[in-house]
Amino acid sequence: MDSSSEIACVYASLILHDDDVEITADKINAILSAAKVEVEPFWPPLFSKCLEKVDVGSMLACVGAGGGAAAAPAAGGAAPASGDPPAAKEEAKKEESEEESDDDMGFGLFD
């Protein structure tokens, strides 16, 4: 399966978002034609329609958050339990922050 058309539309959409320009099929096509990339004609309208009501910035900010399925409420309406009580999570964070770093040893990678 060749996914280069999808990837080209993703990159074009990211360029438009980065420039704070509305993501439309015409603008995706303009970027693709400027880059001399040919895609099937259904891809740009599909991407623009899918991204029409999506906040791309918040979607990009949540990329490393661990996936949408775990964060979404379960079918019964309750959020899934993580198994660790909040106090245990806070203690783990404190322990991680108390560990020595390179800066504490008198040298750092970018000093």
C-alpha positions, 0 to 999 in steps of 0.5 A: 500500500502506497501511503505517499499521498496521505503523507503529502496531505498531512505535511501540507495540512501541517504547513497550513496550520503552522502558518495559521491558514485555514486548511482547505482542499484548494490550499492543500492542492496549492502546496502540493502543486508547488512541491510538484507532488501528485496525489489522488484527487480525493485526498485534499478534500478528505483531509480538509473535511476531516480537519474542518472541526478539529483543533489541530494545535491541541491535537498536536500537543496531545501526541505524546499523551499516550493515545486517545482510547485511554483518555476517553471515557468508557462506554458506561460513562466512567473514566478508566481507573489507572490503578495507582492512587493520586498520592502514589503518583505524586510520590513517584514524581517527587522521587524522580525530581530528587534524583541527581542530574548532570547539572547537579554534578557540576557539568551539563551537556550544553554548558 
